[in-house]
Amino acid sequence: MDNMKRIIIALLLLFPVLVSAQGHKGSVEACSPMKNGKIYYEDQVDMDGMSQKTIFNGISKWAKKNYGKDVFLSNVVTNKKKHTILVSSTVELLLNDTDKTLVTYRMFIECFEGKYTASMTDIKYEYDPKNEKKHKDIPAEDVIANGGKGNKVSYIKNPKLFCDATYFFAENLFGDVFNSLDENME
């Protein structure tokens, strides 16, 4: 009986980990925030007690490791004097179990004493649902503005799917930036 109790307690302790490991899926109410007419995701993070230099160095190291390998797919520009990091990248974005698109974006990170801000903008899709090899850059604003209700692209039948997937991608990206500070301390 003691073994059974231990197994049950272990499963209960592991349950939150198992649930979070499944990733983000579903629908989001405000999946397409706008700023100055552009889709604009932003994360402002307090890092109490952490120096500007530590924040900048940690995020810079992470960005160079993850985005500085293939100049055809991504690019990292750091400015030590201004404590800023600019990442430009193209990645495959899974929309659901069968559909995917390439997404190009820019992430700008500004480091301060005890905090940083990260923003993701200039988002474009390369979507080829019929595999016709006719990729073209589609601005996110033309697909996901107003939660997908502003879709201007006729062959994109489910713009809400793009909206939700892009939102979760941005959230995961911001989570990676935050986690980089644990991994890359001075």
Secondary structure, 3 states (H helix, E strand, C coil): CHHHHHHHHHHHHHHHHHHHCCCCCCCCCCCCCEECCEECEEEEEECCCCCHHHHHHHHHHHHHHHHCCCCCCEEEEEECCCCEEEEEEEEEEECCCCCEEEEEEEEEEEEECCEEEEEEEEEEEECCCCCCCCCCCEECHHHHHHHHCCCCCCCCCCHHHHHHHHHHHHHHHHHHHHHHHHHCCC
